[in-house]
Amino acid sequence: MTLIRLFQRFTPIEQAVSHQLDMLRGFSTAMVLFCHAYLLFLYPVWPAVMLPVYLFAHAWVMALFALSGFLICKSACYNIQQNHQFSVKRYAFSRLNRIVPPFYFGCAALLFIYLISPWFFASGSRELAVISDTMSQAKMVLDVKSFTGVLLFVNGFLTETPASNFSFWSLPFEVWFYVLFGLLLWPRNKIAIFIAVLLLLVLSLLNYAFLLYSLIWCGGAIAALLHNHQRQLKAGVLITLFSSVTIVLLLLAAIGLLMLPAEVDKPKLLLALYGTLCGIGFGLLFYLMSFQRIRIRLPGYRLARSSYTIYILHFPLLLFIYGIVQPYIYRNSFLLLAATWVIACAVMLLGLIVGRYIERLKPFP
């Protein structure tokens, strides 16, 4: 009951804040798309900035995790206020309406692209003639096991994410965050809370990054709760909290590098810790934005309503186009830059148009 009381208060965010959050959501999606375009098209010619670009893209995915925690917590609190308790049905249907149409459309698009790629690729098959070392895992391949794992939201836990759409890696994380949050708020049901704790443990054992990134999602949710209860923390408190989190994550990184055995994938651990720090930083940003202590202005507002569709579709579309044009775009630097820019913008525009229709679909009442 104490937990539920924490979520019973709802304070709407100002329209100006909502506008800024949409800006950030659209901008985040665009940044991920353009960074992936670099990694596919430009890395073989300009490899020097690969690591900063890769980390930059990863940071913006973490921003989307934190933003999800913030907005879903706001939605859940409104749910409780309107229904006098948490309506599981309303929560579940709203999440399904948000996830299902774009996600399964993206899965169908990936399968279609995979099937037709040999007819369009310059190689006459699904092979890529030119590919960077960094993105060597990116291939037009799709097997039954990995595709089934995607459909069931268990890729990254029980199956590998298909190399033809690496963007799928984050979607099961997002879905399981929704599930865990719904279970924790299930009214007067201790079994649901037990299942949530058990599920969190199992998923974290299968992929420790899930536990770390759940801290990001929770950070966004905590920012929403603080705004709901109108708790304005002083700048010194916020700096202390963020500094403490940074020190803990740095200590974990040092322990991982020095004490874990050689067979452990240490770059993956460092990436997860870096992402966690970025995500918690974004959660802090959303908290400050909610009280209008910080204001941002970013391009990308018009992308916000289609951001989920753009995110799901962009990688296989970029890979498909790359397989077609790669023998022709490396003749000079200007042609390569122009082609990369035009292709990335075209993919973004296509996702924007498709998303306007797909994300309006509400298959569940």
Phi, psi and omega in degrees: 000325178298319179297315181296320180299329178298330184260002185282343180264135179230128175237116181294148176277152180295153180301322180295323179291317178301319178299317180292322177295322176294321175303313183292323178296314178295318180296319179301314181298317180297320180296319177299316180299310183292327176293320177293325176297318175300312185296330178275314190265319193259337185305319181301335182261322181235077184280348190297328185261014183304309185297312177300320180295316180298315180293325178298314179297318181296322180298322181287332172295321177296327176299322179292325175298312182295320179295322177299313179301319180296309186287322180291323176296318176302315180297319180294320179294321176295321176304312181294319180296319183286327186253000180067359168197170182288119177273104181298318182298314180296317179297312183298315182293323179294321178290320178295319178296328179284319188274311195296307185301308180294323185294309183285335169296317178297322177295317178296320179296319178298314179298317179297315179298318178299317183292323185268349186303322179298334180284342185244333182298144180298333181284346184079005178218197176267008180280148176255125184286325182233126179208144182284157176299321183297318183259026181297339177286341182282111181219156176276073180232150179201118178246163186299318184296309183292323180292321176296320177300320176297313182300329182260005178062038177240007175293139187092345178246306181247338179227168177276152173284132182303138180291349179273353174204084180294341180296341179293349185298326187273342187293317177297327176302311182300315182296317181288332171299317178300314183297311181299318181296317178297321179294320180295330182265359180303123188293130174050049181219093180292333179296321179297319178294318177299317179297321180298314179296317179296317180296319177300318179297313182296312181297324179290326176291325178287328179205104186297337179298332179298319179296316180296315183286340173294333176295325177295311181299318178295325177298318175297319179295320179296320177301319179295318180295319178298321177291319178303320182268006177053046178263103179266112179275143179292156183302322180297321179294316180296318179296318179297315180298313182293322178296321179295316177299318180299315180297316179299315181294322176294321177296318177297322178295317180295318178297318179298318181290322188268330191247337182284148181295162186297330183288347177287137179284090185290322174302323178296319178297314180297321178297318180295319179292320176299314179298321179297317179297315179299315182296319178293325175298319177293323176301319176297319178299317180294324176299312180294323178294322184298330177264007180059032174278342174224138175237141180237155174225112182226147172288153176124003183302319183291344179276346191301315185290341178249012189298322181296316178295316179300317181298318183289321188273335196295321187291310178297328177292316176299316180295320179297312180295322178300318179297334180277314192260351190302327179290348189249348190261356183261020182287325174205163186294321181297316179299317180297313180296315181296317180296318180298315180296312181296316181295316179299317179294321179295318178296318179297318180295318178298315177297323179296315182292312181297318182298329180298333179264314185295319185281356173271346183292136179232082183290342181248135185291000000 
